[in-house]
């Protein structure tokens, strides 16, 4: 069983709170025998648009193929002004063609896939973002089972925070281990 995680940090390299939470959560996927691949969207050339294949070559078709090959699709995003990141919005826009397929009366190419959401921030917004992404998943044929969101709001995620990855992981383990475990278990159960 394989999961694909679209990591929507705005940073194409370097320290990322969202990446640290994804890596922490990855330990729980591994315990459930779920392989996973993290795709850092900011490190790829993804053009704006609403189609999977554009007239100009970019990295989205390859990423889309990885989504098709996976059983579990996870969106991981920081909160920016009470919304998901612009990197995630671009991925959502490129997946709009799946909705076009459904509107034509055809089955979604994503039917049977299981979805989940990972969110980091230092202020409110987790519920809003999770709701929007769950709605989007449901609109394109991805099932969102219960307990498949992991949101961490903490001042240690502030933009100017100097927390190390080890400090972040220690905080997550102390406060979110049960949530991460429940999410991984729910994803596996639903994917079976």
N, C-alpha and C positions, 0 to 999 in steps of 0.2 A: 504494500500500500504506500502511495506517495502523496506528499503534500507539496504544493508550490506556494511560497510566501512572497507576495509582492511587497517589498520594503520601500515605503514611500517617504523616507527621510529626505530632506532637501539637500543633504550633504552627499556629494559623490564619493567622499572618502573622509576618514577621520572619525572621531568620537560621535556617536549618535545614541541618544536615549532609546529611541525606538528599536534600533538594531540590538542594543543590550537586552531589551525585554524580549525580542524575538529569539535571541540566542538562549536566554534563560528558559523560555517556553520550549525551545527545541529539545532541551533535556527531557521534558515530559513527553514529547512526541516520540523520542527515541525509546523511552521506557515502554511505550505502547507499540513498539516495532513499526513505527511509521517513519519511513524515509522522508527527508524534506530537502528542498533546495530553496535558498534565499536569493531573490533577484532584487538587487538594489537599483530601483528604477532610475535614479539620478545618474547612475554610471552608464546608462544606455542612451543611444540616440533614438528618442521616440518623438516623432513629429506630431503636431496638433492635427486633429481630424476626427472623423466619425466612422472610419472604415478600417478593417483589419489590414487590408493591403492597399497601400497608397501608390500613386504614380511614381513617387520618389522612394528609393530604397531607404529603409530604416530598420531598427531592431524589433519593432513591435510584432511582425509576423512570427519570428522565432520565439518570442515570449508567449504569444498566443498558442503556438504549438505545444509549449511546455504546459500551459494551462489545460489544453485538451488531453494531454497524457496523464495528468495528475487526477487523483480521486478527490483530493481536498484542496480547496483554494482559500488562502488566507490573505486578507488585506491588512497591512500593518502601517499605521500612520501616526505622526505627531498631530497635536491640535494646534491650529493656527487660526486665531480669531474665531473660535467656536466651530471650526470646520476642519475637515480632513485637508491634507496638503495638496498643493497644486500638482505634485507628481502623481498622486493617486487620482486626482480629477482627470488628468490626461489619460490614464489607463482606463478609467470608466468611460470616457468619451470614445476611445478606440474600440471598446467593447460594445458600443451602441449598435453596431451592425448585427450583433446577435439578436438584439431586440427587433431589428428590421426583419430578420429571418422568421421570428415568431409571429410578427404582424402579417406576414404572407401566408400564415397557416401551417408552416412547417415546424417540426420539432426543434427545440433548442439544441445546438451542439453541446451544450453544457448540462443537459438533463442528467440527473443522477449524481452530479457532483455535490459535495458538501462544503459549505462556506463557514467562515469564522472571521472575527475582527479582533485586532490588537491595537490599542490606542495608548499613547503616552502624552502627558501634558502636566502643566503646573497649575491649571485652573479648570473650571467646569467645561464640559463639552463632550464627555465620553458618551452619554446616553444619546445625544443628538446625532453624533457621528455614527454610532452603532446602528441607530434606527435608520438613518439614510442608507448606509451600506447594506443592511439587511433587506430593505425595500428594493434596492438595486439588484441584489442577488436574486431575490424572489422574482423580479421582473424578467431576468434573463435565464431562469431555469435552475439556479443553484439553490439547494435546500439549506436552510439555516436551522439546525437543531437547537434545543435548549442548551444553555451553559456553554455556548461557543463564542463568548467574547471575554477578553481580558483587557480591562482598562485600568491604568495606574495614573492617578493624579497625585502629584507630590512636588513640593517646592524644590526638591533635589533635581527636578527636570527643567528648572528655569533656564532660560537661554544663556545666562551668564554663570550658571553653576559649573563648578570645576570637579564634580564627582567623577571618580574613575570608574571604569567598567566593573572592577572588583567591588567597589562601594555600591554601585547600582545593583549588582547581582546579590550582594548580601542583603540589601533592603528588600528586594523582590522575594528572596528565599524566606526571610523572616515574616513577611506580610502577605505574600501572594502564592505560596507553594500550593495550598489547597485549591485555590482557584485555577491555577495552571493545570494541576492534576485532573480536576473535574472537567476542564475544557478538553484536554487530550483524550480522556476516557470517553467523553460524549462524541467527539469527532470520530474516534475509532468505532464506537457502537453504531453510529449513524452510517458510517461508510461501509459497514458490513452488510 
